Amino acid sequence: MNHKAIYALYPDVVTIREQEDGSVLCYNAKDELVKITKTVVTNWVDPEEYKYQRQQEYPPMADYLDGIVKGNDTQVQKYIDDCLAVKAKYPKGDE
C-alpha cells in the first residue's frame, strides 16, 4: 500500500505496520489504531508527482551551458523548447 498516500491523507498516522497478508495497520502517536479507507489511499494522486516525471525527462543542463559558451543561440533555444515541452507534458495540475 502507498505509505506516502497514507501519511498525506491521514496526518495523525505516525506508524504503518505491514501485515503478512499485505494489509496494513496504521497507528497514531498514542499507538491507537487509525482506520483508513483502502480505496481512498489507492485512488490518491501525488500532487508532487509531476516534479519527478519532469526531472526524468528534462534534457541535460550541460546542453544549455554548452550552447551559452559557444554562443549558439539555436542550441540554447532548443534546450528551452525541450524543457517547455516536458513542462507541457507534465503540468502541475493548476496550470
N, C-alpha and C positions, 0 to 999 in steps of 0.2 A: 504494500500500500504506500502511497505517496506521502512520506513524512513531512515534506515541505508544505504540502496542502493542508495536512492536519494542523501543523503549527500556525499556518496562516489563518485557517478558518476557525480554529478553537484556541484562542490566545491563552487560555488558562491551562492548557496541556503543557506539562514540562517533561513528562516521561512517556515514551512509547515502547511497549514490550511486544515483540513479535512472538506469536504462538506457533507451535509445530504445524498446526493445520493451515497456516497462512494468514489467520486473522490477527488483529492487533488489539491490545488493551491499552487505553490511554489514561494517564493519571495527572492530577493537578499537583500543586506544591504540597498539599496536605496528604498526598498519597491516596486521594479519593478517586474512584473510577469516574471518568468523564465519558458520557455517552456520545458517540459520533455516528454520523449517518454515512454509510459507505458510498451511496450514490452521489452524495454531495461532494465527498472527497474525490471520487473518481471523475466527476464532471468539472472539477476546478481547473481553471486555466491560469497558469502563472502569468501575472501581468508584466513580469520582467523577462519573459522568455525571448522576446524579440531581440534583447541585447545579446544573448548567447548565439542566436541564429545569425545575427548580423556579423558578430565577431568571427564566425567561421567562414563567412563569405567575402568579407572586405578584402580588397587587394592589398598586397604588402605595402607598407608605408615607404619602403625603400624605393618603390616605383615613383612615388611623388617626389621624394627628395632627389632622386637621380634626375628627374625632369627639371627641377629647380636649378640644380648645379649646372646642368648642361644648357640651361636657358631654353629648353624645349617646351614651348607653350602647348604644343599638340599633346605631348606625353602628360603634362600636368592636367590638361583638360580631360584627357581620357581617364586618368585616375579619379578626378572629381566626378565625371559621368558614371564611372563604375560604382563609386560609393553611393551616389544618388539612386542608382538602380537597385542596389541592395537595400537601401532605406525604403524604397517604394515597395519592394518585395516583402519586407518585414516591417510593417508600420507599427507604431507604438500602440495603436488602438484608439487614441484620442485625436488622431490627425484626420 
